Amino acid sequence: MAKQDYYSVLGVERGADDAAIKRAFRQQAMRYHPDKNPGDAAAEQKFKDLNEAYDVLKDDQKRAAYDRFGHAAFENGGMGNGHARGFDFGGGGGFADIFDEMFGDFMGGRRSRRQSARGADQRYNLEISLEEAFNGAKASVRVPSSVACEACDGSGAEPGSSPVTCPGCGGAGKVRAQQSFFTVERTCPQCGGQGQIIRNPCKTCGGNGRVRKDRTLQVTIPPGVEDGTRIRLSGEGEAGMRGAAPGDLYIFLSIKQHRFFQRDGADLFCEAPIPMTRAALGGSIEVPTIDGTKAKINIPAGTQSGGRFRLRGKGMSVLRSERVGDMYVEVNVETPRNLTKEQKRLLEQFEEEGGGAEYTHPESHGFFAKVREFLGGEKD
């Protein structure tokens, strides 16, 4: 099934600015949040689609790539997308390799296999909680990889023997041939560009100098990381061929959806329902914060749904900075349900004694006054 356009998912035009995109995401994310739609699979999927679309459109580079190439920009590892089981055995590839293949030998500039025998870089997708992104964490990751063969110590030769210099190229990995006015340099066919040949290959690795093996590594996650943050572990990728340098391991982080908070950079947003009586009379509520404590919010009398309260310094850590963002709590006034007879009587008494609705309910009073004026105007 084809993916829906990210702009359509958020309900914005393609030329929408960052503020419009942020506003549209926040409104819809609150509407479709799983906590507000328990058991609704469609709402849960919509919530996931919203987060996926916003993750791309809020980032200038990702958005530019999406505007130009569409969803294809993020397929096959593009722009940091992952692969099955969270792991990708990255190799070389791309236009540079195609150019090398077509013109490298003729121009005498192709990289030797000895140089390209460096181990491949690898990628591991790691999902962490929002609390771990706030505090920082240490994680153990199990990485399927190629490691240097212990039997031959990575040389590829059976223990007790060693590789010998290739007689065809004298260890250069390349051979030259004169063709008319040109000297053509090619990869040595005897050693495959390695400069050495193995007469007695290691029985454990078959002469490759490396074997497949899972490794467990410890990863330090700094406070303040965001979705898509990349951590590089130098030299922890695949082992190189026959003792060549290993590649690097890249840890790509993604952050789980939180049951209370929506994140926007360093700021957090939370929606809190409050009873009608507390909104009318005033009072206080306690809300959770990302550091595991509670914060008290004073609710002024007459607070309406959508009222927003700012808690300074209660947001997310900022990567490589001592700065901390803010937390915003938006209240939603809850109308009481399942009233007892006495509660209904009291509310009816309140309604009867309200007298001047223009004072107790100014918005609804003003609206219906305009409606009466409008309808009366139509009759004239």
N, C-alpha and C positions, 0 to 999 in steps of 0.2 A: 504494500500500500504506500502510495507516494506521500511524502511528508508535506504538511501544510506550510504555506509561506509564513515565515516568522513574524512579519509585520501584521499579517492577518490574525495570527494567534494572539498578539497583544492588542489588536484593534486600532492600529495607528497607520498613518500614511508613511510611504517610503522616505519622504523628506522630513519626517518628524525629528525634532531636536531631542537632546538627551533628557531634558526635563519632562517632555511629553511622554517619552518612552518609560521613564522611571515612574511617572504618575499612573500610566496605564497598567504597568505591571503590578504596582502596589494595590491598586483598586481590585484588580481581578484575582490577585493572589489571596487577598483577604476573603474574597467571595468564594473561591474554590478550595480553600485550605481544608485538608482532610479532617481536622478537628471540628470544623463547622459542617462537614458532610460525611459523618461516619457511615461506613458501609456503602458509600456511593462510588462505584468503580469508575464511572464516567467523570465525576468531579476529580477523583484522584489522578486520572490520566490527564485531564485538562491542567491540573496543577503542575504536573511534571512537564507538560508541553510549554507552559508559561515560563517555568524556570529555565528550560533549555533555550527558548527564544530570547529571554532577557540576558542570559549569560553571553550570547553572541552579540546582540544589538547594543549592549552597554559598553562593549569594548571596541574602540575605534578601529583597531587592526582587524579584529574578527568581523566587524560589520562591513569594512571595506572589502574583505575577501568574499563575504556572503553576497554583497551587492553585485560583485563582478561574476562570481562563479556559482552562486546559489548553494544548495546543500552539498554539491560536489566538492566544495572547498574543505569540507570536514570529513570526507570519506577517505578510506585507506590511509589513516594516520595523519591526514592533513590538519594543520592548525592544532594539533595536540589531541585529536580524538583517539580513543583506545581501541584495542582489539579484543578478541575473545579471551576469556579467562583473565583479563587484566594484564596481559603480557604480550609484548611484540618483540620478535627477534629482528632488530633493525640491521640492515646491511648497508651497502652503498646505493647505487642506482641513480636514476635521474639523467638529465640532459648531459651532464659532464661525462658520465660513463659512456653514453651513446657516442658522444663526440670522440672520446678516446678510442672507442672500438673502431670507428670508421676511419679516423685520420691519424691516430697516435703512431702507429707503426710507420706509416709513410713519411710523417714529419720527423720521426726520430725522437718524439717527445713523450711517448707513452710511459706512464709510471711502471716501474718494474714490479713484478709480483712480490718481490722481497719487501718493498715498501707497503704494498696494499695488503700484506699478510697480517697487518694489525688486526686484532680482534674486533668484531662488530660491536657497535654501541647497542645497548639494550634499554628497554623501557618497561617500567612496572607501574601499574595504576593502583593507587592506594586511596581507599576511602576512610575519612576520619570524621569524628563528630565536631560540632560547632564548639563545644567546650575544649576539645583538644586543639582546635585552631586558635582559640583564645589564650589558653595557657601554654601551648607548646607541649610536645610529647616525645616519647621514644617508642618506636614501633619495630617489631621483628617482621621481616619479609622473607618469604621463601622463594628463591629465584632459580628457575631451571636455566642452566647455562652450560657453556663449555669451559672446562678448567684444564690446566696443564696436566698432562699424564704423569702420575707419580712414578710409574715403573721406569720410564725413560727420562724423567725430569724435563719433559717437554721437547726433547731433541727429535723424537720420532724414530730413533735408532734403538735396536734391541740393547738392553743393558750389557756392557762389556764391549760394545762397538760404538762407533760415532759416524756421523755423516762425513762424506769426503767431498773435496772440491770437484765440481763438475768439469770433466775434461773437455766438454764441448764449448764452454764459454769462459773457462778459467776462473769461475767464481763471479763473473760480472752479471750473470742472469740474462744477458743479451748477446746476440751474435749479429755481425754485420756482413752484408753482401753487396758487391758492386754490380749495379745494373745501369749500363750505358754511362751517363754522366752523373748518376745519382748513387749515393751510398745509402742503402736501406738497412735500418736497424730493426731487428725482430726479437721477440722473446725466444730464449733458448729452448728448443724442443726437447732437449734431454732432461733438463732439470725443471722445466716449467717456470723459469724466471727466479728460482730460489738460489741459484748459485752453488747449490750443493745437491748431491744425490745420496740416497740411503740404500746401501746394498743389502742391509740386513734389518728390515723394518721391525719396529717394536710389535710384539704379538698382542699387547693390550690395546694399543690405539691404532694399529694398522699403519703406522708411519706418519700419522697426522700430528702427533705431538700433543693432542688434547682429547679429552673424553667428555661425554655428557654427564652432568652431575648437578643435583640440586644443592644450592647453598642457602644458608640462613644468615641474613645480614641485619645489623642494627641501624636504624635510620633515626636521626635526630630532627624533629620537626620544630622549627622556631615559632614563637608566638606571632600571631597576626597573618598567617598564610591565608590565601584565598583559593577559590576554585581555579584550577589550572596552574597553580604555582609549581615550578619545576625545581627539583633538588638533584644536583649532580654529584654522583659518587665516582670520583676519578679512579680509573683502573679497575673498577668492579664489574665491567662488562665481560664479554666473551674473551677467553684466552686467545692470543695470537697463534698463528701457525708456526710450529717448530721454534718456539722460544721468542716469537715476535711480541711486541708490546700488546697488552690487553686493551680492549675498548673501555668505554665508560658506561655506567648505569645511570639512567635518568628516572627519578621517581616523580610521577605526575600525581598531584593531589586533587581529590574531589571531596566535597564536604556534604555530609548527609543533611537532609531536610530536618529542621528542628520543630518540635511540637509546639513551642511558644513563639519563637523569634523568627522574623524575616530580616535578612542581612542586606545592607546596601553600603558597600565599602566598609568604613569603620563604624557606621551607625547601625543600631538594631531597632526594630519596630515590633510592637506587641499590641494585641487587642485584648481589652479586659472588659467583660460584662459587669455592670453594677446594678443593684436593685433600683427600682423607680423611686422608692422612698429616700434612699441615700442621695440620689441625684437631686431630688427636690429639696431635702433638708440640709444636705451637706454632710460631710463626715470624712472618713479616711479609708483607704484600702492598702493592702500589701501585695506587691507583685514580685515574682522571682527575677533575679538578675543572672547574667551569664557567669559571674564569678561564684555562684552557688549560695549567695546570701539573698536577703529580702530587702526591698526598698519600700518606704511608706510614701504614699501620695495623698495629699489633702485635697478633697473634692469640695469645691465651693457649692453653696446652695444654688439650685437652678441650673446645674450642669446639664447640657444636652448631649445626645448621641453625636459622636464625631469629635468631641472635645479632646484635645491632645495635650499631654503633659511631657515635659522634657526632663530627663534625669542626666545631668552632666556627668561625664566620666564613667558612665555605666554601660558603654558600648564595647566594641571590639578593640583588641590590641592592634597596633599598626606595625607591620613588618619592619624590622630594623629601626625602630623608633620608640621613644618613651611615651609617645602620645597615645591617648585612648579616646575612642569615639563616644558618642552619646546614645542614650536609649530613649525612644519615644513611645509613650503608652497612649493609645487611642481608646477612649471608653465608649461602650455601647450600652445605652440605657435599656434595661430589660423590663418589658411589661409583665406584670404578675399574671400567673395562670393558676387554675385549680383553686379558686378562692372559696373560702368557707362562707356560709350565710352571713355571719357577723362581719367578715371582711367586706363582702359585697354591700352590706348595709352602711358600713362606715364610708365606703367610697361614694355611695349614692348620696349620703348626707353631705360629704365634701362637695359633691357636684351641685347639690341644691344650695348650699351655703356659700358657694364660690362667689356669687354675686357678680362682681366685675371681672368677667373673663378676660377683658383687655389687660388686666394686671397679672392674673395667674397663668393665662395661656395666650400671650400676646401674638404669637405667630399664627396659631390656628384661628384666633379671633379675627386677626387682620385679613387672613386669606378668605374666610367665609364672608366677611363684610364686603370684600372686593367682588366675590362671586355674586352676592345679592345685588350689588350695584351694577354689575355687568348684565345680569339677567333682567334687572329692571330697566336698564338702558335699551335692551333689545325690544322690550314691549312698547316703548314709546314711538 
